[in-house]
Amino acid sequence: MRRITVVGGGFAGLTAAITAAESGARVTLLEAHQALGGRARTAEGPYRVNEGPHAIYRGGPHWSWLKTRGLLGPVVAVPPLEAARLRVHRGGALRRTPPLALLRLARRPAGQAPVDQDFLTWATSQVGEAGARAAAHFTGVALFHHDPGSLSAAFVQARLRRAASLPPEAHFVRGGWGALVDRMAGRARELGVRIETGARVAELPTAEGPVIVATSLEAAGHLLGDSAGLNWPSGRTTLVDIALRTRRGDAWVISDLDAPGWLERFTAQDPTLAPAGEQLIQGQLPIAPDEAKADGLAHAERLLDLGFPGWRERTTWRGSSVAAGRTGAVDPPGTTWRDRPAVRRGDGVFLAGDRTAAPGMLAEVSFNSALEAATLALTSSGIEVAP
């Protein structure tokens, strides 16, 4: 039996490796870093932060897949009392409820929104410009993009509906996504997957059999010698992590409707992420191509001033970074996920990741592309795919 090689040990790579091994394939997984997980890694130490806010949506395809295999583990929802502390920033002030126009728009079926028109234009025709801009900015939580209104209306509307659903679809892996990665890695090893960390790949090992490249598009383009062809727009955002001494009355979420931006107190649903007596806030503040990390940090501080009084004096730890091209695909008007770089690359090479031609929101794109890549690799090796 020919071996299937997976390059990349993040969420997509582990999904592909498990899927292939469950069908009886011999699988090798190569990860350049010393730790698995990719962008799903969770920092060690007292503050267990992910690379940006991470949630798993209950309606997504990976939920049932993980649960069936006993990999989902303990997940937590937001307690109702904390959910009542959601605040929206509108007109320079914090408010308890979003505008009615945003709520009305969020109920519209995604199929009503056109693919070939930008979201702001279409939404303005539905609820007026003020409501359309508020809705576009609200979807920043699921897009990490500085101008959601410029993207395909169909693409944004589908994410608006899920981000604003009641009860909320978003759940959180207790202990951070690193706990999920550990369970997936354990399952892969049980199935006989050979996992090699610190294994940087300079060229594709196609002689041994099919190869699944589960890396960023930039890394995949370099490896496949197709940097121009393997490209698709993504967001650019300042990621902020702040630990504060606990204070009653702090907001749970601040969603900025004046400009895309989102802060969330993650210890509201999972107190294990920070030491006792402290709370962990994570946020993403999208920045335009001509803006700097400092612009995102200034945006975060304005929101913190409103929702977390005295936060500067209460800060016990903080970190920040910029994520560019690492926040998933965004579809411009006239395009859908089918127009992104294809999973099948030819010559026994298949692509998986969050900017590939696969449906879904956020990590669901990685998951769906990994399933397809593994299925195609198995079929090309003459191996029957396990149900």
C-alpha positions as CSV (number, residue, x, y, z in Angstrom):
1,M,0.0,0.0,0.0
2,R,1.4,3.4,-1.0
3,R,1.8,5.9,1.8
4,I,-0.2,9.1,2.1
5,T,1.9,12.1,3.3
6,V,0.3,15.1,5.0
7,V,2.4,18.2,5.2
8,G,1.2,20.4,8.0
9,G,0.0,19.5,11.5
10,G,-2.7,22.0,12.1
11,F,-6.5,21.4,12.3
12,A,-6.7,20.6,8.5
13,G,-3.7,18.3,8.5
14,L,-4.8,16.4,11.5
15,T,-8.3,16.0,10.1
16,A,-6.9,14.7,6.8
17,A,-4.5,12.3,8.6
18,I,-7.3,10.8,10.8
19,T,-9.6,10.5,7.8
20,A,-7.1,8.7,5.7
21,A,-5.9,6.4,8.5
22,E,-9.5,5.4,9.4
23,S,-9.8,3.9,5.9
24,G,-6.6,1.8,6.5
25,A,-4.1,4.0,4.7
26,R,-0.5,4.3,5.9
27,V,-0.1,7.9,6.8
28,T,2.9,10.1,7.6
29,L,2.3,13.7,9.0
30,L,5.1,16.2,8.7
31,E,5.0,19.4,10.8
32,A,7.7,22.0,10.5
33,H,7.3,23.3,14.1
34,Q,8.0,21.4,17.3
35,A,4.3,21.4,18.3
36,L,1.2,20.5,16.4
37,G,-1.8,22.7,16.0
38,G,-0.8,25.5,13.6
39,R,-3.1,28.5,14.3
40,A,-5.0,26.2,16.7
41,R,-2.2,26.1,19.2
42,T,-2.8,27.3,22.7
43,A,-0.1,29.1,24.7
44,E,1.3,27.3,27.7
45,G,1.4,29.1,31.0
46,P,-1.1,30.9,33.2
47,Y,-2.8,32.6,30.3
48,R,-4.0,30.1,27.8
49,V,-4.5,32.2,24.7
50,N,-5.1,31.0,21.1
51,E,-3.9,32.9,18.1
52,G,-6.9,35.1,18.0
53,P,-10.4,34.3,19.3
54,H,-11.4,30.7,18.6
55,A,-14.9,29.3,18.7
56,I,-16.5,26.2,17.3
57,Y,-20.0,26.6,15.8
58,R,-22.5,24.0,16.8
59,G,-24.1,23.9,13.4
60,G,-20.8,23.3,11.6
61,P,-19.8,20.0,10.0
62,H,-16.8,19.5,12.2
63,W,-19.0,19.4,15.4
64,S,-20.6,16.1,14.7
65,W,-17.4,14.6,13.2
66,L,-15.4,15.4,16.3
67,K,-18.2,14.4,18.6
68,T,-18.7,11.0,17.0
69,R,-15.1,10.2,17.5
70,G,-15.0,11.4,21.1
71,L,-12.6,14.2,20.1
72,L,-14.9,17.2,20.8
73,G,-14.3,17.0,24.5
74,P,-15.9,19.4,27.0
75,V,-17.2,22.5,25.2
76,V,-18.8,25.4,27.0
77,A,-21.5,27.9,26.0
78,V,-21.8,31.4,27.3
79,P,-23.8,31.6,30.6
80,P,-27.1,33.5,30.2
81,L,-26.1,36.0,32.8
82,E,-22.9,36.8,30.9
83,A,-24.7,36.9,27.6
84,A,-26.8,39.7,29.0
85,R,-23.6,41.8,29.2
86,L,-23.1,41.9,25.5
87,R,-22.6,45.5,24.5
88,V,-22.5,47.2,21.1
89,H,-20.5,50.3,20.3
90,R,-22.6,52.7,18.2
91,G,-22.4,56.4,17.9
92,G,-19.5,56.6,20.2
93,A,-21.3,55.0,23.2
94,L,-21.9,51.5,24.5
95,R,-25.5,50.2,24.1
96,R,-27.3,47.1,25.3
97,T,-29.0,46.2,22.1
98,P,-28.1,46.4,18.4
99,P,-30.2,48.5,16.0
100,L,-33.4,46.9,14.9
101,A,-32.3,47.1,11.2
102,L,-29.4,44.8,12.0
103,L,-31.6,42.3,13.6
104,R,-34.1,42.4,10.7
105,L,-31.3,41.9,8.2
106,A,-29.9,39.0,10.2
107,R,-33.2,37.1,9.7
108,R,-33.0,37.3,5.9
109,P,-32.1,34.0,4.3
110,A,-28.6,34.0,2.9
111,G,-30.0,32.9,-0.5
112,Q,-31.7,36.3,-0.9
113,A,-28.3,38.1,-1.0
114,P,-26.7,38.2,-4.5
115,V,-23.2,36.9,-5.2
116,D,-22.3,39.6,-7.6
117,Q,-23.1,42.6,-5.5
118,D,-21.2,44.0,-2.5
119,F,-22.9,43.6,0.8
120,L,-23.2,47.3,1.7
121,T,-25.0,48.1,-1.5
122,W,-27.4,45.2,-1.2
123,A,-28.0,45.6,2.6
124,T,-28.7,49.3,2.1
125,S,-31.5,48.5,-0.3
126,Q,-32.9,46.2,2.4
127,V,-32.7,48.2,5.6
128,G,-31.1,51.5,4.9
129,E,-27.4,52.6,5.0
130,A,-27.1,53.0,8.8
131,G,-28.4,49.5,9.4
132,A,-26.3,48.1,6.6
133,R,-23.1,49.5,7.9
134,A,-23.8,48.3,11.4
135,A,-24.5,44.8,10.1
136,A,-21.4,44.8,8.0
137,H,-19.2,45.8,11.0
138,F,-20.9,43.3,13.2
139,T,-19.8,40.5,10.9
140,G,-16.2,41.4,11.6
141,V,-16.3,38.8,14.3
142,A,-16.5,36.1,11.6
143,L,-14.4,37.8,8.9
144,F,-11.4,39.6,10.5
145,H,-11.6,42.1,7.6
146,H,-11.4,45.8,7.7
147,D,-14.2,46.4,5.1
148,P,-16.8,43.6,5.2
149,G,-19.3,45.8,3.3
150,S,-17.1,45.6,0.2
151,L,-17.3,41.8,0.0
152,S,-19.9,39.6,-1.8
153,A,-23.3,40.1,-0.3
154,A,-24.0,36.4,-0.3
155,F,-20.8,35.6,1.5
156,V,-21.3,38.2,4.2
157,Q,-25.0,37.5,4.7
158,A,-24.4,33.8,5.4
159,R,-22.0,34.7,8.1
160,L,-24.2,37.5,9.6
161,R,-27.0,35.0,10.1
162,R,-24.8,32.5,11.9
163,A,-22.9,35.1,14.0
164,A,-26.3,36.6,15.1
165,S,-28.2,33.4,15.6
166,L,-30.2,32.8,18.8
167,P,-29.4,30.8,20.8
168,P,-25.7,31.4,19.9
169,E,-24.1,28.8,17.7
170,A,-20.6,29.6,19.1
171,H,-19.2,27.3,21.7
172,F,-15.7,27.1,23.2
173,V,-13.3,24.2,23.8
174,R,-12.6,24.1,27.5
175,G,-8.9,24.8,28.1
176,G,-8.3,26.3,24.6
177,W,-8.0,24.7,21.2
178,G,-4.7,23.1,22.2
179,A,-6.8,20.6,24.2
180,L,-8.7,19.7,21.0
181,V,-5.4,19.4,19.0
182,D,-4.0,17.0,21.7
183,R,-7.1,14.8,21.4
184,M,-6.8,14.7,17.6
185,A,-3.1,13.9,17.7
186,G,-3.8,11.1,20.2
187,R,-6.4,9.7,17.8
188,A,-4.1,9.9,14.9
189,R,-1.3,8.0,16.7
190,E,-3.8,5.3,17.8
191,L,-4.6,4.8,14.1
192,G,-0.9,4.3,13.3
193,V,-0.2,7.8,11.8
194,R,3.5,8.5,11.9
195,I,3.9,12.1,13.2
196,E,7.2,13.9,12.7
197,T,7.5,17.4,14.2
198,G,10.4,19.7,13.4
199,A,10.2,18.3,9.9
200,R,10.5,21.2,7.5
201,V,9.7,20.1,3.9
202,A,11.7,21.6,1.1
203,E,10.2,19.5,-1.7
204,L,7.1,17.3,-2.1
205,P,7.7,13.6,-1.3
206,T,5.5,12.5,-4.1
207,A,7.5,9.3,-4.8
208,E,5.9,7.6,-1.8
209,G,2.3,8.3,-2.8
210,P,-0.3,11.1,-2.7
211,V,0.6,14.2,-0.8
212,I,-1.9,16.5,1.1
213,V,-0.5,20.0,1.6
214,A,-2.3,21.4,4.7
215,T,-0.4,24.7,5.2
216,S,-1.0,28.4,4.6
217,L,-1.5,29.3,0.9
218,E,1.7,31.2,0.9
219,A,3.7,28.2,2.2
220,A,1.8,25.9,-0.2
221,G,2.6,28.2,-3.2
222,H,6.3,28.1,-2.3
223,L,6.3,24.3,-2.0
224,L,4.4,23.7,-5.2
225,G,6.2,26.4,-7.1
226,D,2.9,28.3,-7.8
227,S,3.0,31.4,-5.6
228,A,1.0,33.4,-8.2
229,G,-1.7,30.8,-8.7
230,L,-2.1,29.9,-5.0
231,N,-3.5,33.1,-3.7
232,W,-6.8,34.4,-2.4
233,P,-7.8,37.5,-0.3
234,S,-8.0,37.3,3.4
235,G,-8.2,39.7,6.4
236,R,-5.6,41.6,8.2
237,T,-6.2,42.2,11.9
238,T,-4.5,43.3,15.1
239,L,-4.9,40.5,17.7
240,V,-5.0,41.6,21.3
241,D,-4.8,39.6,24.5
242,I,-5.2,41.2,27.9
243,A,-5.4,39.8,31.5
244,L,-7.1,42.0,34.1
245,R,-7.8,41.6,37.7
246,T,-11.5,40.6,38.0
247,R,-14.1,43.4,38.5
248,R,-17.8,42.8,38.7
249,G,-19.8,44.6,36.0
250,D,-17.3,44.2,33.1
251,A,-18.8,43.7,29.7
252,W,-18.7,40.2,28.2
253,V,-18.5,41.3,24.6
254,I,-18.1,44.6,22.9
255,S,-19.0,44.5,19.3
256,D,-18.1,47.7,17.5
257,L,-20.7,48.8,15.0
258,D,-19.0,52.0,14.1
259,A,-16.0,50.1,12.6
260,P,-15.2,46.4,12.6
261,G,-13.8,45.3,15.9
262,W,-14.6,42.7,18.7
263,L,-13.5,42.3,22.3
264,E,-14.6,39.2,24.3
265,R,-14.0,38.2,27.9
266,F,-13.2,34.5,27.3
267,T,-13.0,33.6,31.0
268,A,-16.8,34.3,31.2
269,Q,-17.3,30.9,29.6
270,D,-14.0,29.2,30.6
271,P,-12.4,30.4,33.9
272,T,-9.5,27.9,33.4
273,L,-7.9,30.2,30.8
274,A,-6.5,32.6,33.5
275,P,-5.4,32.3,37.2
276,A,-8.1,32.8,39.9
277,G,-9.0,36.4,40.4
278,E,-8.1,37.3,36.8
279,Q,-10.0,37.5,33.6
280,L,-8.7,37.1,30.0
281,I,-9.9,39.3,27.2
282,Q,-9.2,38.5,23.6
283,G,-10.0,40.7,20.7
284,Q,-9.5,41.3,17.0
285,L,-9.4,44.8,15.5
286,P,-9.2,44.6,11.7
287,I,-6.8,47.0,10.0
288,A,-6.6,48.3,6.4
289,P,-3.6,47.6,4.2
290,D,-2.2,51.1,4.9
291,E,-2.8,50.9,8.7
292,A,-0.3,49.6,11.3
293,K,-0.6,47.4,14.3
294,A,-0.7,50.5,16.5
295,D,-4.0,51.6,14.8
296,G,-5.6,48.3,15.9
297,L,-4.2,48.7,19.4
298,A,-5.6,52.2,19.7
299,H,-9.0,50.9,18.6
300,A,-8.9,48.2,21.3
301,E,-8.0,50.7,24.0
302,R,-10.9,53.0,23.1
303,L,-13.3,50.0,23.5
304,L,-11.6,48.9,26.7
305,D,-12.0,52.4,28.1
306,L,-15.8,52.1,27.6
307,G,-16.4,48.5,28.7
308,F,-13.7,47.8,31.3
309,P,-13.3,50.8,33.6
310,G,-9.8,51.1,35.2
311,W,-8.4,48.4,32.9
312,R,-5.0,50.0,32.7
313,E,-4.5,49.7,36.5
314,R,-5.9,46.2,36.5
315,T,-3.8,44.8,33.8
316,T,-1.6,41.9,34.8
317,W,-0.4,40.7,31.4
318,R,-0.9,41.7,27.7
319,G,0.2,40.6,24.3
320,S,-0.5,41.6,20.7
321,S,0.3,40.6,17.1
322,V,-0.8,41.1,13.6
323,A,-2.5,38.3,11.6
324,A,-2.2,38.9,7.8
325,G,-3.6,36.2,5.5
326,R,-4.1,34.0,8.5
327,T,-7.8,34.6,9.2
328,G,-9.5,32.6,6.4
329,A,-10.8,33.4,3.0
330,V,-13.0,36.3,2.1
331,D,-15.0,36.3,-1.2
332,P,-15.1,39.5,-3.3
333,P,-18.3,40.3,-5.3
334,G,-18.8,37.9,-8.2
335,T,-16.9,35.0,-6.5
336,T,-17.8,32.1,-4.2
337,W,-15.8,29.4,-2.4
338,R,-15.7,27.5,-5.7
339,D,-13.5,30.1,-7.2
340,R,-10.7,29.7,-4.6
341,P,-7.6,27.5,-5.2
342,A,-8.8,24.0,-5.9
343,V,-8.2,21.0,-3.6
344,R,-7.0,18.8,-6.4
345,R,-3.7,20.1,-7.7
346,G,-2.8,17.3,-10.1
347,D,0.0,14.7,-10.0
348,G,-1.3,13.2,-6.7
349,V,-1.1,16.5,-4.8
350,F,-4.1,17.8,-2.9
351,L,-4.6,21.1,-0.9
352,A,-6.3,21.7,2.4
353,G,-6.7,24.9,4.5
354,D,-8.9,27.8,5.3
355,R,-8.5,29.6,1.9
356,T,-9.3,26.7,-0.4
357,A,-12.3,25.8,-2.5
358,A,-14.5,24.4,0.2
359,P,-17.6,25.7,1.9
360,G,-18.1,26.8,5.5
361,M,-17.2,29.5,8.0
362,L,-13.8,30.0,9.6
363,A,-12.3,26.6,10.6
364,E,-15.1,24.8,8.8
365,V,-13.3,25.6,5.5
366,S,-10.2,23.8,6.7
367,F,-12.2,20.9,7.9
368,N,-14.2,20.4,4.7
369,S,-11.2,20.8,2.4
370,A,-9.3,18.3,4.5
371,L,-12.1,15.7,4.2
372,E,-12.1,16.2,0.4
373,A,-8.3,16.1,0.1
374,A,-8.2,12.8,2.1
375,T,-11.0,11.3,0.1
376,L,-9.3,12.1,-3.2
377,A,-5.9,10.9,-1.9
378,L,-7.5,7.6,-0.8
379,T,-9.3,7.1,-4.1
380,S,-6.2,7.8,-6.1
381,S,-4.5,5.1,-4.1
382,G,-7.2,2.6,-4.7
383,I,-8.4,2.6,-1.1
384,E,-12.1,2.4,-0.3
385,V,-13.1,5.4,1.8
386,A,-14.5,4.3,5.2
387,P,-18.1,5.5,5.8
